[in-house]
Every structure is written in C-alpha cells, then in structure tokens.
Amino acid sequence: LLNDTKLTELYHGLAVSGGDLLDNMRNLTIFGTNYAFRRLREKVDKKDWRNHGAAAVVNAFYSPLENSIQFPAGILQGTFFSADRPKYMNFGGIGYVIGHEITHGFDDTGRQFDSKGDLRDWWDKTTKQKFLQKAKCIIHQYGNYSVPEVNLTVNGINTQGENIADNGGIKEAYFAYNQWENEFGVEQPLPSLPYSTKQLFWLSAANVWCGKYRPEALKLRVLTGVHSPAQFRVNGPFSNQPEFARDWNCPVGSKLNPDPNQRCAVW
C-alpha cells in the first residue's frame, strides 16, 4: 500500500471523476469484473501482495486456498484490541475474532480443503458423519431464531459456516483467557462497574456485534447473508457455553442457560 508504483500498476485503466457517483460506481464495477477475469488467466501465486493488500480494512479473513488466517491492521484497534487495556477485553474482542477465523478451517466449507489448500475429502467417514450430525444441531438452532422486525426466520443452512465459527471462536477465546489468567493471575476489574473479569470478557465479546439495522438491510441479510443478524451472533454462541451461564448465574432453563441437551457444540 505504500508503494505508489505497484498501486499505479494495479489500478491502471480505472477512470474515476469527481462529482459523478453513478459513473464512478459503474466504472468500478466494470474494472473489478475485468480484473477478476484477468486474474483467472494468471499463474497462481499464493504470495501475491494483492491477496493481502487490504491493510486498512476492519475485518478478518480465513483463506481455505492458503490455509491461512489474516488480520489487517484496521481491526487491531477500537472495540477489538488495544495494548493499553485489560487482557479480558482483548481476549473477548480480537480473541473472539481470531477463534472465529481459526474455526472457519473446520466449518462446512473449510473442512473440504486440506493443509495445502487443495479441495479434497480428507476426513474419514466416522469424523465426517459426526461433524454433519453436530452441524445439524446448529442449523436447527439458528433456523428457529425469528426476526420479527421483518417477519422472517434465520436461514440455518446458509449461515451454518459462520455460526459454527462463532461458536468455536468464543469457546477458544474463553479457554485462552482462562489459560492466560492461570499463568499470570487474575486482573483487576474495571472500576465503578459491578462485574467480574469473566463477566467483562463476555461483555467485550458481545460488544463486537453491537449494531442496528435498517429494515431493508436486515431483510437482505436474513434472506441472502451468510452471517446471522448481530443479536444471534451473541445469544446463539453464548447460550451454547455453560461457562457463560455459570459466570452470570443464569437461571436453569432460561434462554441463555438451556437444558444441556438443547445446547449445540460442533467443536
């Protein structure tokens, strides 16, 4: 991104003018489409800088073709991470995201790629059957979440990969923080707040998905998106973690402390 020559080469042929949004959007769409088709005819280079040139993006990625996870500089700040705050906030923030991306390597899509990024059915029959059975639980759980604002329910099949990653991610982040705490000791909670360090971990994780949708955007997300609406990315994974119910003393049988037989866990 700091190499002007490479950026000039990358965007060669793209015409952008001030004051004409429609033409600019059309030109960008055409340029992006032509760029994608052009790369289809290039030799594959997994180390190509263009695959990792989105340093300013506030997002994280798992690449099955590279068997890699990526965390651009843009996400290593704000809600997700800071070197100047307690570890329970970082483990709940960026730790949750890291666990999410790791788990993508073993979701309904990632499991189909081997360590070299090749599309291959490398699991044995028993492992595959157990995974599919556990995934059905996630599909059923999320498929029963209703979104009354748009009179729809979540599509449990379309969102299963992200839901599996959310559930695995929060579990991994929590266990990682427990391990850190066992090694370095219990931190001080935040002043003037009546929450334990474990509760603050959960609050930090929930805060990652804090947001509000316009009705049109919410409907589009439910109908076509691979991510569940934000509230279910909190309530779903948290309700499947007995540690959450224990840390918050949730009544047995409540939405966030269901019967153990109603909990889902793929990983």
KADARA-V127586 format. One record per pair of residues at least 12 apart in sequence whose C-alpha atoms are under 6 Angstrom apart, sorted by sequence separation. I is the first residue (numbers start at 1). J is the second residue. If there is no record, write none. Layout:
# KADARA-V127586
{{I:J} {I:J}}
This chain:
# KADARA-V127586
{{143:155} {245:257} {80:93} {81:94} {143:156} {80:94} {142:156} {58:74} {59:75} {55:72} {57:74} {58:75} {139:156} {239:256} {55:73} {56:74} {139:157} {239:257} {139:160} {209:230} {240:263} {240:264} {206:234} {62:101} {64:110} {67:117} {66:117} {65:117} {64:117} {108:161} {107:161} {104:165} {103:165} {100:165} {103:168} {162:227} {100:166} {159:226} {154:222} {158:226} {159:227} {100:169} {150:219} {99:169} {167:237} {96:169} {99:172} {96:170} {96:173} {95:173} {91:173} {168:267} {92:201} {93:204} {89:201} {92:204} {93:205} {88:201} {92:205} {89:204} {138:264} {137:264} {134:266}}
